[in-house]
């Protein structure tokens, strides 16, 4: 007799992938904030601050999440179903944690002022 439910493989893969994606996404947000709050960052020249911010912006995870989702659909869906669900869900977790910042980034990228 088992006291732990025997969950379907697909459900386990989705929970593992999504949970990992959310944890990585939130960790990335915390890292960005922590770097910009350090004394080291505050002492940088204006150009170096800009450069560090640009490098941190390159690591925003919604793009990487979408890449993982696309990769999973193209290369894993038909050949490795369990790995497909892990990678796809991991990508979706990354997208979800960053999605609220996407409109602001797009407005900044296209030079549209916020109201």
Secondary structure as the mmCIF struct_conf table of DSSP 4:
data_model
#
loop_
_struct_conf.conf_type_id
_struct_conf.id
_struct_conf.beg_label_comp_id
_struct_conf.beg_label_asym_id
_struct_conf.beg_label_seq_id
_struct_conf.end_label_comp_id
_struct_conf.end_label_asym_id
_struct_conf.end_label_seq_id
BEND BEND1 UNK A 3 UNK A 4
HELX_RH_AL_P HELX_RH_AL_P1 UNK A 9 UNK A 36
TURN_TY1_P TURN_TY1_P1 UNK A 37 UNK A 37
BEND BEND2 UNK A 38 UNK A 38
HELX_RH_AL_P HELX_RH_AL_P2 UNK A 39 UNK A 42
TURN_TY1_P TURN_TY1_P2 UNK A 43 UNK A 43
BEND BEND3 UNK A 44 UNK A 44
HELX_RH_AL_P HELX_RH_AL_P3 UNK A 46 UNK A 58
TURN_TY1_P TURN_TY1_P3 UNK A 59 UNK A 59
HELX_RH_AL_P HELX_RH_AL_P4 UNK A 61 UNK A 71
HELX_RH_PI_P HELX_RH_PI_P1 UNK A 72 UNK A 76
TURN_TY1_P TURN_TY1_P4 UNK A 77 UNK A 79
HELX_RH_AL_P HELX_RH_AL_P5 UNK A 81 UNK A 109
TURN_TY1_P TURN_TY1_P5 UNK A 110 UNK A 111
HELX_LH_PP_P HELX_LH_PP_P1 UNK A 112 UNK A 114
#
